[in-house]
């Protein structure tokens, strides 16, 4: 039953977060048109490989450190430095791959969201090591819900994909502050 319980939390958290990401893309298409949708998905395409490198599977290393050989603080420090590097490199890459200032601003907002998610991710690794999958799933529910809500409301009111993407980032920031950190 314990494994089934953990799997259920993991599946539900992953499903809710994936659906929220789909909802953000759908809202982009509906409210920002082809241009806004393209800029948001382009941001994801630019950020994804940089994020993958910055993550270096650190959460998996933390989660499988069953002997507690490395302190959580050490994992957090490595993640912080890699996240700062991601935040520094991404705008440079954005300028290299596009001259569109709106696209660059969307990329910067998007990478900011992923930076908050990255910090939360290492804390979720701590929960995973303790087999507390519920805390991770609830964090995914909160992040997904807040990100969709803020993105959607801002996009509906302003029709501005840059501001909406900052709303998306705010959802990640609020999740980190109200759920992942405490």
N, C-alpha and C positions, 0 to 999 in steps of 0.2 A: 504493500500500500504506500510506503514512503516514496518509492521510485515513481509510482503512478501519480502521486500527489505532486512531486517535483516536475514531472513531465507535463502534467496538466497546467501548472502555473507557467512553465516555459512556453508551451504552445499558445496559451491564451495571451500572454504578454507579447509574444512575437506576432501573433495574428492581429491584435489590436494595433500595434505599432505599424505593421505593414499596411493595414487598411487606412491608417491615418496618412501615411505617405501617399497612398493612392488617392485619397481624398484631396490632398494638397495639389497634386497634379491635375485632378479633375477640376478643382476650383480655378486653377491657373487657366486651363483651357476654356472654361465657361466664362470667367470674369475678366481675364487679361488678354484673351484672344491668342492667336498663333504666335505673335511676337513675344508676349509675356510668358507663354508656355515654353517657347524656345529658349528664352533667356534663363528661366528657372532650370530647365533640364540641362542646358549647357553648363550652368553653374555646378550642377551635380556631377556632370561628366568631367569637368576640370578638377573638382575637389576630390573625387573618389580615389584616384591613384595616390594623391598626396596624403590623404587620410589613411589609406591602407598602409603606406610606408610609416607614417607617424604612429600608428597603432602598434606595430611590431608584435602583434599577438600577446601584448603584455598582460591583458586580462586572463588569457588562458594560462600563462605562466603563473600568475598570482593564484588563480583558482586551483591549480594542481600542486601548489606548494604545501603539501599535506603535513610536512614536518615543521612548517612555519620557520624556514631557514632564513627568509628575508622579511624584513619589517614592512608593514603596509606603507609607512612613511617613505621608504626607499622606492617602492613602486610609484607612489604619488609624485615623488620628485622627478623620476624618469619621465613619467607621463606629462608632467608640467613642462619640462624642457622640450620634449618632442612636440607638444601642442603649441608652445610658443614658436618653435621653428616652423610648424605648419602655418601659423598665422603670419609669419614673416615672409615665407616663400610664396604662398598662394597669390597675393596681389602682384608679385613680380611675374609669376607665370601667367596670370590673367592679362597683364599688359602685353606680354609676348604673344599670346594666342588671339587676342582681339583688340581692336582699336575702339570698339563700341563702349562708351563711358557708362551707359546703363548696364550693359552686361558685366562690366568690371565691378560696378557697385553691387549687383546681385550676387556675384561670386564672393565678394568680401562679406556680405551679410550671410550667405550660405555657409562659408567656412567658419564664421563666428558661431553659427548654430552647432556645427559639427565639433567645434572646440569645446563648447559646453557639454555636448554629448560625450566627448572623449574623456573629460574629467569624470563625469558620472559613470562612464563605463568601467574605469579602474575601481571605483567604489563598489560597483556591482560585482566585480571580480572577487572582492572581499566577501560579499554576501554569498556568492557562488561557492567559495571555498568552505563556508560554513553551512552549505546546503540550504540556504534561505532563498529559495527561488521566488517566494511570494514577494519579497521586497523588490526584486528585480522587475517582476511582472507589473507590480503596482507603479513603479517608476516609468515603465513603458506606457502604461495606460495614461498616466498623468502627462507625460511628455507628448504622446500622440494627440491626446485631447486638447491640451493647451496650444500646441503648435497649429493644429487645424483651426481651432477657434480664432486665435489671434490672426493667423494668416488670412482666413476667410473674411473676418469682420473688416480688417484693414483694407483688403482688396475690394470688398464690396463697397466700402465708403469712399475709397480714393481712386480705385482702378490703377493703382501704382504698384507695379511688381517689386520695385526696390523696397518701398515701405512695407509691403506685405511680407517680403522675405525677412526684413528686420523683425516683424511680428513673429514669424516662424522661429527666429533665433531667440526671441524673448520667451517663447514657450519652453525652449531648451534651458535657458538661463533660470527661469522660475522653477522648473523641475529640479535642477541641480540645487537651488537654494532652499526649496521647501521640502524636498523629498530625499534626494541622494545624500546631501551633506549632513542633515540632522541624524 
